[in-house]
Amino acid sequence: MENFQVIDNCLMVKLPEEVDHYQAGYICQEADRFLMEENVCHVVFDFEDTVFMDSSGIGIIMGRYKKIACLGGKVYAINVGRQIRRILDLSGMSALVEVLA
């Protein structure tokens, strides 16, 4: 389903084609497990395969932002398509998450 991988001190989360309520619980649970068990300073969400995201996706990002920001870390988004970028902008998440080209 999703891929979770720690590279250096970054948790890489490759998101699925659809990020919705059905997927959110699992993604949050797995990401939090990596945050607790690994030496992670930053979280990178990879939207390469994502074509749909609802408010649950915003919740996933916001929750991980709150956890990693307490440790002085950052959240990044990569491979963000036009529609996902629009959702990040409209929700205000683009002020918290650094979108990389």
Backbone as CSV, one residue per row, in Angstrom:
resi,resn,N_x,N_y,N_z,CA_x,CA_y,CA_z,C_x,C_y,C_z
1,MET,0.852,-1.190,0.000,0.000,0.000,0.000,0.886,1.238,0.000
2,GLU,1.348,1.676,1.177,2.233,2.838,1.256,3.646,2.348,1.538
3,ASN,4.591,3.173,1.239,5.980,2.849,1.539,6.488,3.801,2.604
4,PHE,7.114,3.234,3.599,7.738,4.003,4.666,9.198,3.601,4.700
5,GLN,10.074,4.603,4.658,11.489,4.297,4.630,12.246,5.425,5.322
6,VAL,13.236,5.063,6.134,14.081,6.061,6.768,15.379,6.149,5.974
7,ILE,15.657,7.345,5.465,16.894,7.610,4.744,17.607,8.717,5.499
8,ASP,18.823,8.415,5.947,19.561,9.305,6.843,18.667,9.588,8.052
9,ASN,18.256,10.817,8.238,17.402,11.144,9.385,16.013,11.595,8.933
10,CYS,15.619,11.183,7.736,14.318,11.574,7.177,13.412,10.362,7.010
11,LEU,12.175,10.503,7.461,11.163,9.487,7.192,10.510,9.830,5.864
12,MET,10.663,8.947,4.890,10.057,9.124,3.579,8.742,8.353,3.567
13,VAL,7.645,9.050,3.260,6.323,8.417,3.209,5.793,8.575,1.792
14,LYS,5.748,7.466,1.057,5.202,7.489,-0.299,3.705,7.228,-0.185
15,LEU,2.930,8.231,-0.513,1.477,8.167,-0.334,0.805,7.439,-1.494
16,PRO,-0.354,6.837,-1.225,-1.070,6.087,-2.264,-1.778,7.007,-3.253
17,GLU,-2.418,6.397,-4.236,-3.136,7.144,-5.265,-4.257,7.985,-4.663
18,GLU,-4.954,7.429,-3.670,-6.028,8.149,-2.997,-5.734,8.210,-1.501
19,VAL,-5.669,9.413,-0.977,-5.464,9.617,0.461,-6.795,10.080,1.026
20,ASP,-7.478,9.158,1.715,-8.793,9.454,2.253,-8.914,8.868,3.656
21,HIS,-10.102,8.976,4.224,-10.338,8.498,5.588,-9.981,7.022,5.745
22,TYR,-10.274,6.250,4.734,-9.999,4.815,4.765,-8.495,4.543,4.942
23,GLN,-7.655,5.312,4.288,-6.206,5.124,4.327,-5.551,5.826,5.514
24,ALA,-6.158,6.880,6.011,-5.507,7.781,6.976,-5.062,7.099,8.265
25,GLY,-5.893,6.256,8.824,-5.550,5.611,10.090,-4.266,4.805,9.993
26,TYR,-4.159,4.009,8.941,-2.971,3.193,8.743,-1.730,4.048,8.518
27,ILE,-1.851,5.076,7.684,-0.707,5.940,7.386,-0.215,6.624,8.664
28,CYS,-1.132,7.165,9.451,-0.758,7.826,10.707,-0.082,6.842,11.658
29,GLN,-0.662,5.673,11.800,-0.133,4.663,12.716,1.288,4.256,12.326
30,GLU,1.505,3.983,11.056,2.830,3.563,10.604,3.851,4.700,10.697
31,ALA,3.458,5.900,10.289,4.372,7.041,10.372,4.762,7.306,11.821
32,ASP,3.798,7.256,12.729,4.084,7.491,14.144,4.998,6.408,14.718
33,ARG,4.823,5.182,14.254,5.686,4.093,14.712,7.138,4.374,14.324
34,PHE,7.350,4.810,13.083,8.699,5.149,12.641,9.255,6.339,13.423
35,LEU,8.413,7.334,13.695,8.862,8.503,14.449,9.317,8.115,15.854
36,MET,8.641,7.136,16.452,8.982,6.702,17.808,10.202,5.778,17.836
37,GLU,10.336,4.920,16.837,11.349,3.871,16.879,12.658,4.231,16.178
38,GLU,12.624,5.177,15.279,13.817,5.516,14.496,14.323,6.903,14.879
39,ASN,15.556,7.183,14.505,16.145,8.502,14.753,15.768,9.414,13.581
40,VAL,14.564,9.956,13.645,14.020,10.750,12.541,13.940,12.219,12.947
41,CYS,14.454,13.095,12.077,14.394,14.543,12.336,13.403,15.252,11.415
42,HIS,13.131,14.665,10.252,12.268,15.302,9.259,11.342,14.253,8.646
43,VAL,10.216,14.724,8.105,9.285,13.852,7.402,9.111,14.387,5.988
44,VAL,9.215,13.491,5.000,9.025,13.850,3.598,7.857,13.040,3.056
45,PHE,6.807,13.737,2.629,5.658,13.088,2.004,5.842,13.141,0.488
46,ASP,5.818,11.982,-0.145,5.981,11.880,-1.591,4.595,11.674,-2.226
47,PHE,4.173,12.657,-2.999,2.842,12.646,-3.625,2.884,12.182,-5.081
48,GLU,3.951,11.517,-5.480,4.121,11.144,-6.892,2.927,10.381,-7.459
49,ASP,2.372,9.443,-6.702,1.261,8.622,-7.189,-0.111,9.157,-6.795
50,THR,-0.146,10.229,-6.014,-1.411,10.706,-5.438,-2.171,11.604,-6.409
51,VAL,-3.425,11.244,-6.659,-4.289,12.057,-7.523,-5.480,12.622,-6.757
52,PHE,-5.745,12.060,-5.557,-6.876,12.525,-4.754,-6.466,12.575,-3.287
53,MET,-6.842,13.657,-2.624,-6.621,13.771,-1.187,-7.760,14.576,-0.589
54,ASP,-8.376,14.047,0.456,-9.422,14.803,1.138,-8.869,15.363,2.452
55,SER,-9.747,15.822,3.316,-9.303,16.458,4.561,-8.537,15.496,5.463
56,SER,-8.730,14.200,5.285,-7.965,13.222,6.059,-6.474,13.349,5.757
57,GLY,-6.155,13.653,4.522,-4.755,13.850,4.133,-4.155,15.054,4.831
58,ILE,-4.935,16.104,4.965,-4.483,17.291,5.702,-4.223,16.898,7.158
59,GLY,-5.102,16.079,7.707,-4.927,15.611,9.086,-3.659,14.798,9.267
60,ILE,-3.349,13.955,8.288,-2.115,13.164,8.341,-0.910,14.093,8.407
61,ILE,-0.872,15.058,7.522,0.271,15.976,7.454,0.347,16.825,8.719
62,MET,-0.781,17.369,9.158,-0.809,18.231,10.343,-0.350,17.467,11.586
63,GLY,-0.815,16.259,11.747,-0.425,15.454,12.905,1.064,15.179,12.945
64,ARG,1.644,14.825,11.798,3.088,14.565,11.752,3.870,15.864,11.916
65,TYR,3.330,16.967,11.397,3.987,18.263,11.582,4.081,18.607,13.064
66,LYS,2.980,18.449,13.787,2.978,18.775,15.217,3.990,17.936,15.976
67,LYS,4.107,16.658,15.628,5.036,15.780,16.340,6.486,16.104,16.021
68,ILE,6.794,16.321,14.765,8.189,16.529,14.370,8.642,17.957,14.689
69,ALA,7.740,18.929,14.658,8.094,20.319,14.975,8.537,20.445,16.426
70,CYS,7.957,19.640,17.317,8.359,19.654,18.725,9.817,19.249,18.893
71,LEU,10.313,18.488,17.950,11.701,18.024,17.995,12.623,18.903,17.148
72,GLY,12.070,19.985,16.618,12.865,20.893,15.790,12.978,20.468,14.342
73,GLY,12.150,19.496,13.936,12.201,19.000,12.565,11.242,19.721,11.644
74,LYS,11.306,19.344,10.372,10.454,19.949,9.348,9.714,18.870,8.576
75,VAL,8.646,19.304,7.903,7.894,18.430,7.013,8.019,18.977,5.600
76,TYR,8.293,18.076,4.680,8.457,18.440,3.281,7.467,17.649,2.431
77,ALA,7.129,18.202,1.272,6.294,17.512,0.286,7.035,17.530,-1.039
78,ILE,7.103,16.364,-1.679,7.764,16.279,-2.980,6.811,15.681,-4.001
79,ASN,7.129,15.918,-5.277,6.325,15.392,-6.391,4.859,15.784,-6.254
80,VAL,4.632,17.044,-5.933,3.276,17.551,-5.707,2.680,18.012,-7.034
81,GLY,1.592,17.385,-7.416,0.886,17.773,-8.634,0.048,19.024,-8.407
82,ARG,-0.518,19.515,-9.484,-1.296,20.759,-9.448,-2.469,20.679,-8.463
83,GLN,-3.209,19.580,-8.485,-4.393,19.464,-7.621,-3.997,19.365,-6.147
84,ILE,-2.973,18.595,-5.847,-2.536,18.444,-4.461,-1.947,19.772,-3.962
85,ARG,-1.203,20.459,-4.809,-0.667,21.767,-4.418,-1.798,22.730,-4.090
86,ARG,-2.863,22.679,-4.855,-4.008,23.558,-4.611,-4.638,23.245,-3.248
87,ILE,-4.756,21.961,-2.923,-5.313,21.560,-1.627,-4.412,22.057,-0.493
88,LEU,-3.110,21.910,-0.659,-2.167,22.384,0.362,-2.264,23.898,0.536
89,ASP,-2.398,24.617,-0.580,-2.511,26.082,-0.518,-3.818,26.516,0.143
90,LEU,-4.929,25.939,-0.286,-6.234,26.328,0.249,-6.381,26.000,1.727
91,SER,-5.746,24.926,2.166,-5.856,24.513,3.567,-4.886,25.267,4.477
92,GLY,-3.968,26.005,3.878,-2.963,26.709,4.671,-1.761,25.839,5.015
93,MET,-1.751,24.601,4.566,-0.654,23.691,4.878,0.652,24.102,4.208
94,SER,0.564,24.817,3.109,1.788,25.217,2.409,2.605,26.212,3.232
95,ALA,1.997,26.787,4.268,2.746,27.661,5.183,3.551,26.849,6.179
96,LEU,3.155,25.597,6.412,3.838,24.734,7.384,4.745,23.703,6.728
97,VAL,4.377,23.304,5.537,5.090,22.253,4.821,5.871,22.884,3.681
98,GLU,7.144,22.574,3.589,7.956,23.087,2.495,7.771,22.185,1.272
99,VAL,7.224,22.753,0.207,6.985,21.999,-1.021,8.237,22.126,-1.885
100,LEU,8.851,20.986,-2.156,10.063,20.951,-2.977,9.689,20.561,-4.397
101,ALA,10.402,21.105,-5.360,10.112,20.814,-6.774,10.388,19.367,-7.125
